[in-house]
Every structure is written in structure tokens, then in C-alpha cells.
Amino acid sequence: MLDSSRGYDLIGDVHGCALTLARLLEQLGYRQQAGVWRHPQRMALFVGDIIDRGPRIREALEIVRRMVEAGSALCLMGNHEFNALAWTTPALAGSTQQYVREHTPRHERMIRETLTQFEQHPQEWRDSLDWFYQLPLLLDAGRFRLVHACWDPELVQALRARHADARIDRHFVQQAGEHGSLEHRISERLLRGLDLRLPHGLTLTGHDGITRAFFRTRFWEADDEPQTYGDVVFQPDALPEGIAGHPLSSEQKSRLLLYGRSEPLLFVGHYWRAGTPTPIRPNLACLDYSAVKYGKLVAYRLDDEAQLDPRKFVWVDVERPERRP
């Protein structure tokens, strides 16, 4: 349904950075008209994760939602929007937990800022949750694709077989709470990517303060014959030297995916990159540059190019509060 003659501005994870989002939109040539950010020729495409963590979550969500409803943007579902649905959706009858996403201290910590900022606006929060169901898990425009974390062709096809427009429903969320279900596999892979378990029962505590037994990997690396954990790690926290050199098992290699260099352009978020925004490959870019951690809120200005152009990344550096006037 996208207009192939139109230009698109693909925008990374916002995470409640509403003021920075407004600055980025202005830099991209969007202007507010009747309360909606619009561009005369272009459309914004958000890769998801509008909520959680940041200082102005309600405002960021309002900006994006108004743009989507006015036709000046499309927005994907990120894992944080999915988490919010799972946090508030009762688990299936007979489950050992009350909600699809268990109300553990770790999970509560991730959604705390969102719940706090909506605490005095319960109807607005309910409306937001309903609106999340309008957000597709992926977008395939033919010459380019968007997904929050990982393009898995098998699971993309499985999702489309059940939900042709890639928009899920309450039943999907409830089924995703059952480990091993197709819905669980789809939501985990497309919205969170491909993880590998650390060896020997080890755990690592990241810069975000969360301790994990897994690390995030490059889902596109299967054609480069990786041999060690260090060859496939893709996250802001480096693996310790001893772990980075740990060899991948045959089973782990078999789980790695392939996104070939001849595939359509693919844009993802999710992975908390740092440094100067640049393509990962000529047909692959991550747009998440840790805005909420005082990194960059990044966009890519897509026109009709067949390969990514490093000069077409646009970003706003997120300032620390003490540096603001």
C-alpha cells in the first residue's frame, strides 16, 4: 500500500524521547499542522519501541499516534509495545502465571516509567494498549523491508498465513505466553532477535543493569561462516575475551539465519548501537543508536536507491539534562 514514488524517513527506537523526536522531525523538514507533524512529500516509518524508559513517553506516543492516524507515518510494533500488551493481558486458563508477561521485578523495572507516566491517565493508557494492536510486526514494501529486530523468512511466512496484514490480536498475545508455541516463536524472533546462551551457565550484567544468560547475535551472518561467539555477537556490551573466543557448536551454527546481500533493503531497530550511524551491509541498517541513553535518535532518508547510502543517515544527539539551557 506504500507509494513507490514517495520518499520515506525511517526512524529508530524513540523510547519516550519526545523532545528529541520533535527536533529530528523538524530537521527532516516536517512541520506541525493542526497538531500533527507532516511533510509535503515524505512519510515517516517508525521501527517500534516508542514507549518505556524515557522522560516523555506519553508525549512521544501522542506524536507518533497522531502522525499515523493522519496518514503522515506508519509505525511497527516493537518488543516494548508487545511487552505492554503481554503485561496487561491475562494468561490462558490453566497457566501457572496470572498474566502473559509475568509481573517479576525485572519485567516491572522495564515498564515502570511507562506505568508511572500514565498513572494519572488510565483511560489514555487503555486507549494506547488498544492502539498497539494496530501496529504491524513487519512491513514489506517489495524493494525495502522493516522489522523491529530480525527478519526470519520462515516465521514471517507463518505470521502472514495467520495474519495477512501482520497485525496480531489478543489471542495471539495469549498464545505467545506458551513457550514453544508458534506465536511465542514469532514474537521472540521478530521482536527480540536471535539470542545464544552464554557457556557454562555464565551470566553478564549489561550497561542497562540487567543480568542475562544470553547475548544478542547477528541474524544475517550465516553466509560468513562464523566460528566463535565473538563472530556473531551484536549488542552494546562486549563479551569478555574468554567468552568471545568460545567456539560455536554445530547446533548453534544451524540456528543462525541468512539475510543475503541480494535481498531487499532491510531496516531494524532494537540493538542499541553507538558511534556514527552507518550501514551494516549495503542492504542492511540498524536505526537504534541508544537515544534514551544519551546517544542518537537516527533516521534514514530513503528514496529509490538500491543500496544504502551512508550520507543519508540523519540524527539528533540526545543531550543530558545538565547540558540543556
N, C-alpha and C positions, 0 to 999 in steps of 0.2 A: 504493500500500500504506500510505500515511500515514493516520492517523486524523484526519478533518477536525474532530473535536470537541476535539482535543488542542492545547495551546499549544506553540510551538516557540521555542527560543532559538538564533538563527543567529549563529555565531561566526566572526570573521575569522582571517586568517593568524597562526598561532601561532609558527612558526619557532623551536622549541626553548625558548620562554619558559614552562617548566613551572610554576615558582612563581607567575608571573602568571596562568597559566591556572587554577591551583587557587584563587587569590584571586577571579578572576572567577566561577568556578563557585559558590563559596561565596556571593558577593554575589548571584548569581541564585537562590539557595535550594537548590542541590544539596548533598548531604551524602554522605560516604563510607560505604558499607555493604559489608562484605566486600571491601574493596579497590577498589570501583567507585563513581564519582560518580553519584548518582541523584537524580532529583526525583520527588516523588509524583504529579505531574500532567503534567509537561512533558518534552520531549525536546530534546537539543542537536543542531544541524545544523552541521557544520564545512564551510567552503568550500575546504579543502585547504591545502597548504603547512604541514604540521606540522613538517617536518624542515628542516635546513640553517640555518647562520648562528648560531643561538642557543647559550646556555651549557648547556642541559639537554635535548638532542634526544631521547635515549633515554627520559628520564622523560616528556617531553611525548607522545611516541609511545605509551608504555605507558598513559598516562591515556586517550588517545583510543581506542586499540585496545580496552582493557578495556570502555569505555563502549559501543562499537559491538557488541562480542561479547555484551554483557549486554543489549542492546536499549534502552539509555538514550541512544543517539546514532546518527547516521549521519554519514559523512564522505565528501566528494568527493575526487577526485584533483586535486591542484594541479600546476603545472608542475614543481615541485621533486621531487615523488614520481615524476612521469614521467621527469624527468631522471635520477633514480637508477636507474630501470629501463633507460633507454637507455645509461647509463654502464656498466652491467654486462652488457648483452645483446650478444652477437656480431653484427656486421653480416651482411647477406646475402652469400652466396658471390659473389665477383666484385666486391665493393665495394672502393673504394680505401682504406677505413679498417677498423680491426680491430673497433671497437665502433660501435653505432648513434650514440652521442654521442662524438665524438672526444675523446681524452684530451689536450686542449690545456691550456696553463697557465691560461687564462681559465676553462674548464669545471672544471678541478681546483680552482680557488680557490672556486668556488661550492659544491662538495660537500665541501670539505676538512674542515670542522668535523664533519660527519656521519660521514665515514670515520674520523676521529680518535677520536670518541667511541664508535664501535663496534669499534675496532681489537682490543680485548681480548675482544670478544663476537661472534666470527664467525658462530656458529650463530644468534644473535639477529638479526644483520643479514640472513642468508639468509631467516629466517622473516619478517622485516619486508618484504623485497622480494616474497616470495610473497603477503603480505597486501595489498600495494599493488594487486595485480590484483583485489582485492575492492572497490576504491573506484570507483564510477561517475564518469564525466566530467561528468554533469549530473543534475539532479533536477527533474522537472516534476510538481508536485502539483496542477495544474489552476489553482488561484487564486494560486499563487506558484511561482517557479522559482529554482533555484540553478545557477550555473556559475562556475568559478573566474575566468574573465577576460572572456568575450564570448559572447553568445547570437546565433549565426548560424543562422537558421531552416533554410537550405538544408543546411548541414553537420550540424546537429542531426538532420535527417531522414535524411541519408546515414548517420550513425553508427547510428541506430536500425534502419535497414534491415539492417545487418550485425550489430549487437549490440543486441538489443532492450532489454536491461537497462542499456545504456550502460557496461558493464564490458568492458574490452578484454583482449587476450591477448598472448602473446609474439609471435605472427605479426604482430599489429597494430603492435607496437613496432618490429619489424624493418622492416616496410614503411614506417613513418614516417621511417626513415632515408633513404629515397629521395626526394629533393626533387622536388616536383611530384606525388607520389602522393596519392591521396585521404586516406590515413592521415596523411600529413605535413600536409596542409591542415587536417584536423580537429584534430589535436593542436596545431598552431600557433595556430589561430584561437580554439578554445575555451579553451585553457590559457594562451595568451600575449596574445591580443587582436589588435587591428589596428594595425600599425605603418606609418608612412610614412617614406621615405628622406629624409634631410636634403639640401638642394640643393647643387649644385656640389661634390659629393664631400666635404662637410664632415663632421666628427665632433665629438661632445661627450662630455666626461668628467663623469659624474654624481657625486652625493654618495656613491654606493657605490663609487667608484673605478673603475668600468667604463666604457670608452670605446665609444661606439656610433655607428653611422652612421644609425640610425633613431630615431624618437621615438614614444612611445605616444599613441594617439588615442582620442577619444570615439567608440565604435562606434555610439552611438544618435543621432548628430547630423544624419543626412541630411535630416531633415524641417525643420531650422532654416536651411537654405541657407547653410552656412558658405562663406566666400570665401578665407580665409587660413590659414596653418599655425597661427597663434595662436588661430583659432576652434575648432580641433579638438584641440589638444594636451591630454593628460591624463596627467600624470606629475609627480613632485615637483620635478623640475628644469625651471625655466622656460626657454623658448627665448630666445636673445638677440634684442634688438629688431629687428635687421635680418632675422633669420630668421622671427620671428613674423609680420612683415608680408608675407612671401613669398606670392604668390597660389597657390592650389591649381589644378592643371591639371584639365582636363575628365576625364582618365583617373583622376586621384586622387579627384575627386568621385564618379566612378562606382563606386569601390571602397568608399566609405563605406556603412555599413549603416543600417538604420532599426529602432529599437525604439520603437514608437508609444506614446503616452501612454495609450491604451486597452488595452494589453497587460497580462497578469497582472503582479503584483509580481515584480520581479527583484532578486536579491541576488548580488553578485560580491565578490571579494577582489582581490588582485594589485597594486593600483595605488599603494600607499604614500601614502595621503592624510595630511593634517596638519590640526590645528585641532580644533574641536568637531565631533563626529560629527553629521551631518545628512543628510537625503535629497538626492540629486542632482535627482530629479524625484519627483512624488507616487507613482510606481510603480517607482522605481529607487534602489538604495542600494549603495554600496561599503562593505565592512566592514573593509578593510585600512587601519589607521591607524599603520603603521610601528612595531609593538610592539617588534621586535628592535632598532630604532634609538632606543629610549627614547621611543617615542611612546605609543600607547594600544592595549590589546587590547580590541576592541569586540564587543559583541553587540547584536542587535536582538530584542526580545521580541515575537514575532508571535502574534497571536490571530486574530480573524476580521475584522480591518479590511480594507477595500478600497483604502485609501490609506495611505501610510506616515505615521506619527505621530512627529515629532521628539522627543517626550517619551519614546519607548520605546527609545531607544538607551541602553545601559548599558556602562560601560567602567571599566577599571583603568589608571591611569597607571603606566608601567613606570619604576621607579626606577633610577638609575645606581648601580653598586655602592658608590661612595663615600658615597652618601646612606643606605645601609642601616644599621641599628643594628649 
